Amino acid sequence: MTKGQLFQSLAESTGMSKKEVGNFLDQLTSLAYKEVKSSGEFVLPGMGKLVKVDRKARMGRNPATGEEIKIPAKTVVKFRVAKAAKDAVL
């Protein structure tokens, strides 16, 4: 589903205009980013949650040369799917 199709579908099912749906999703996205940055997680009830995770430093391998390289520690964002969403899809 493309972004336009998503906006169209949500606009039809909620009675909002596509512009209002776009604004709502933009606000939800910016709120999610801000919450993950400050508190470390953002929950979308029934869907899952965005979680900030610290990865440890590790050894990796350069696929071109086979040489071992050190990969530094870093922080990444992961999405953990809710059990309700898994049950509904699977």
URZINOR-V788168 format. One line per field, one symbol per residue. phi: phi as a letter, one per 20 degrees, with the letter a starting at -180 (. if undefined). psi: psi as a letter, one per 40 degrees, with the letter a starting at -180 (. if undefined). burial: 1 if it has 24 or more other C-alpha atoms within 12 Angstrom, else 0. A space follows every 10 residues. Layout:
BEGIN
phi=???
psi=???
burial=???
END
This chain:
BEGIN
phi=.effffffff fffdneffff ffffffffff fffffffedn bcddgndqbe ceceeffbec cfffdnffce effbdcdcdd ffffffffee
psi=hidddddddd dddeeiiddd dddddddddd ddddddddee ihhhhedaih hhhhiiiiha hhddeehhih hiiihihihh hiddddddd.
burial=0000001000 0000000000 1000000000 0100010000 1110000011 1100000000 0000000000 0000000000 0000000000
END
